[in-house]
Each structure stands twice: as structure tokens, then as C-alpha cells.
Amino acid sequence: MSKSAVLTASNVVKTYGRVVALDGADLELFPGEVLAVIGDNGAGKSTLIKCLSGAEVPDNGSIEIDGSVVTFRKPQDGRDAGIETVYQTLAVAPALDIASNLYLGREIRKKGPAGSILRMLDSSGMKRKAKDHIAALGIGTIQNMSQAVETLSGGQRQAVAVARAAAFGQKVIILDEPTAALGVRESNQVLKLIESLRERGMPVILISHNMPQVFEVADRIQVMRLGKRAAVVTPKTHDMKDAVAIMTGAMKVDAKDQTLKPVR
């Protein structure tokens, strides 16, 4: 793993009136890794990724991509910088087909006057490229790019959203609770997608409450508590009980040897 972080957040602060959502949060994401971000409700997980993706503007702190400071004022700024986010709500258009969803807001027009003057879409080209994106992630349950998304299962819809992020995410993909509404079989399919992204060298931030899944796919696990980073552990050095103890504030990680110590 490279020592140079792809994405860095330092001392990020975000308040909503008197509510402090982030109180000096930090994060580092390295090339080709899956970084899980866990924490109790209200720990600041969702607010942090919204700041990283441009959905929220931090009150203080800095965000860097490849060592350069960036300022996001809206989600499009994050996308332009190569950060794609798949939120729990998916944000797919159920009535549109799979190809149209993959290229939603990034439609390809036909070449020549048909595209430039008549502004006609290259539907066949988008379907062909969409199929390539789906195949590149090893998604075998989706074959027909003309199929409406509303006819797909929950896992397949999630796969379409992840494929869209993978197609256009140049730097980072953020997945917010990708298996929250899925069954065991479909959850396993999504976990395979995450592993496929890692194999392609794409760094992934995974927000999840599902501890077994986190410990199955994550390279590192960042534990959030009270709007800050409480610790960063790995599945090799700590187990789920350790992570829960850090989340609840019962234990803390010693900075010198990474051992757990009771909070006094």
C-alpha cells in the first residue's frame, strides 16, 4: 500500500446550529484499499462523507486529494474531482432502463449534426458501454441494458448504482450503507462488488453498521465517536468486540502499541 494518501481530511468541523456533527474529524484513504467507517448513530459518519463528497461544506478544516487542497461547494465539485458517492437511497430513476441510469446526467449524444444540432442521444452506444461497465465488475445477474431499473431486485439496483460510481469515479468511491436493505444473498453480491473495485485498484470508503461485513472486506476500520476519529484498527489486530468497545467509549487504543486500554 502506498504511503501517499489519495484522500485526506484534517480537523474537519461541521455544526448545525448548536449541534456539533463533526468536531475535528480526520481521515486518510490510501490507494487500492477499502476503508470502513463505523460508529454509533450521531457519531458523524454520514456528515463526514457528505463533506468529502461536496454534499456539505465544512465550517473548518481541510480536504486534500493527492496532496492538493480542494474546496467543494456542491456535489458536482466532488464528482469533477473524481469522487463518486452511492448513498443509501441509491438515487436511481426506476422508470429508466439500466443504461440510462448509468449515464444519467452524463448522456452521450450522437456524433455529427444529429447530436450537436438535434441533440439526439446515442442510446445504442450507451447500452454497449453500460454492458462493458457491468461486465468489468463481474455482475452476471444483469444482462439486458434495456431493462427498467424498477424491475430489478434490491441487490441488482445496488449493483447498477455501484457500477455507475465505478464508471465515473476516477479517484474514490464512497458507499453509504450499501447492504442495509438487502438480504444475505444480495448482500454477498455487493461485498463481491467491493472486492472487485479493490482488485481494480479503486480505493473505497465503506460506511456500514454491519460489523461482520466490515471485518470481512475492510483493510482498515476507522471508528468514529462524538464527531471525531476515535481509532483506526485492522481486522488483523482487533476484533468486533474491540471495535464496539471503542465505539461506546469503554476502551481506547494506545497510540504506541495499538493495544486497548480502559477509559478512566
Buried (B, 14 or more C-beta within 10 A) or exposed (E): EEEEBBBBBBBBBBBEEEEBBBBBBBBBBBBBBBBBBBBBEBBBBBBBBBBBBBBBEBBEBEBBBBEEEBEBEEBEBBBEBBBBBBBBEBEBEEEBBBBBBBBEEEBBBBEEEEBEEEEEBBBEBBBEBBBEBBEEBEBEEBEEBEBBBEEBBBBBBBBBBBBBBBBBBEBBBBBBBBBBBBEEEBBBBBBBBBBBBBEEEBBBBBBBBBBEBBBBBBBBBBBBBBBBBBBBBEBEEBEBEBBBBBBEEEBBBEEEEEEBEEEE
